[in-house]
């Protein structure tokens, strides 16, 4: 933290720093450190993974004491980079990747980030030049927030740390609130609080410590650049070979640790691919972890058990009942300290807690769907767009009915919001990406205006994330790039990072190695899908290790029947109804409380609109915990 009050309030700065740092104790229970001078305060909590000795203590100071580093994450190829730095005369005193990052930044500056394969968020301080450098990994696996209020500049891995700063404003940013209710998460660079930003993936921020208002934001990696390249000339067979080599290399790198490592196993294509290649290409037995539920349609445990048995993993399975999940729901706003509307956070937290009993690091197979065209929503968007384009002459005049009436007609017809979205796409959309964007909306712009009145602000993906400037010709590639930049980072990776950090477990993402992402982005689309087959090339790598019949099954999302439980479990229903009371809604900024009440009634009486209800409930519980 940089504080304009300088050294005269050093004791206050130290107390503030420690309070910020220790608010994140769960994610770093092994060690704590601090650094203060007249200009800056830096704190760190450590989860010891590589070189667990005191030599990995942070903040990490260079021997000359000019440079200071605080860092969260792992550099999987640190030994390779360390050899190059040694050849340049650097002397290392530890076996930690932290020291490699420090010397890499000293030797090469920001350019060193191109050499690393890993996940990271860091702050690098040069005491002589009074320059602070903040950086975040390419995929955004590790989060980093920052703010400047004109007096203080602060940064942290979690928003909750800022609440320790005297005078920190908890005022909700209205545009970010609208983004949350549109998509169920707040995408970078936005955050729920005014004046607070997320450092976007693949970016670094230069800050002048003497004048923190002087900031320079630089993007050092952009997935769009690879989707914009010419398609690969590799034959399909050559591409499968190449992908297999990249996967093996990435997976083996992410097993590097000085503590026990395991992985979450669902039995789906992505996690099965990780297990298959590790089982064949590493000498140690792979530990796998699965949780099951005593609810039909939500239990992946039997299939995961079959996959684990086939590959001979050291498999751990834990069956959970309704009460296990219900007990965890009140804990959610304390862990996700920004509104978060993905209810799969519940099983993610439960499996993380279970795995932490046995290991300190767990691999998670996220990113395969966004990279290899895996979600049904992609081909459904293509199909819908063709239909909307074909029948636009019929859909466009329906705009005169108005959004509320169209949604009512859609509910009566059993298509819920799909009719209203189709009419919106026919009138406002000009391409596939517009249809995709509208399809991703939970609350429409008109609904947001009703919910929050003039306080509702909204823009579509092309304005929010600069899509109009993207030089990606293929609209399906545009769709994948948008999802990689938004949904993957601020929903999926946020979910896994908060869940694992909450229990002192390091989560690693082997499918998000940038070499895999860059390779996959240039593949012809038919390599990723063939007819009704999605993730074609990833499946064909996996089928070299396992029979197709072991893997193939209908896609099952990682969820629990929270939609059912919020109605049936008395204590959950009571909490739901209390947060939906007019007084509670008005307190958190809702203007049309009758509309919210109707949504709740539709859910409780007819089982409709649960996603909207869950987003409101999650926001209300967050607001009650963090915005008061």
Protein Blocks (a to p, Z undefined) as FASTA:
>chain_A
ZZfklmmlmmmmmmmmmmmmmmmmmmmmmbccddddfkbccddddddfbhpbfklpccdd
dfklmaccddedddfklmmmmmmmmmnopacfbfbfklmmmmmmmmnommlmmmpgcddd
dddddfklopacddddfkomagcddddehjaccddfbfklmmmpghiafbdcfklmmmmm
mnopacdfbdfbehiacddehiacdddfklmmlccdddfbdfklmmmpccdfbdfklmmm
mmmmmmmmmmmmmmgccbdcddddehiaklmmmmmmmmmmpcbdcdddddddfbehiamk
lmmmmmmmmnopacddddddfklmmmmmmmmmmmmmcdcfbfklmmmmmmmmmmmmmmmb
dcddehjlmmnopafklmmmmmmmmmmmmmmmmmmmmmmnojklmmmmmmmnonojmmmm
mmmmmmmpcbfklmmmmmmpmbdfklmmmmnommlccddfklmnommmpccfblmlmmmm
mmmmmmmmmmmmmmmmmmmmmnopacddfklgfklmmmmmmpcfklmpghjaghklmmmm
mmmmbcfklmgccddddddfkllmmmmmmklmmmmmmmmpmklmmmnopablmlmmmmmm
mmmmnopaklmmmmmmmmmmmmmmmmZZ
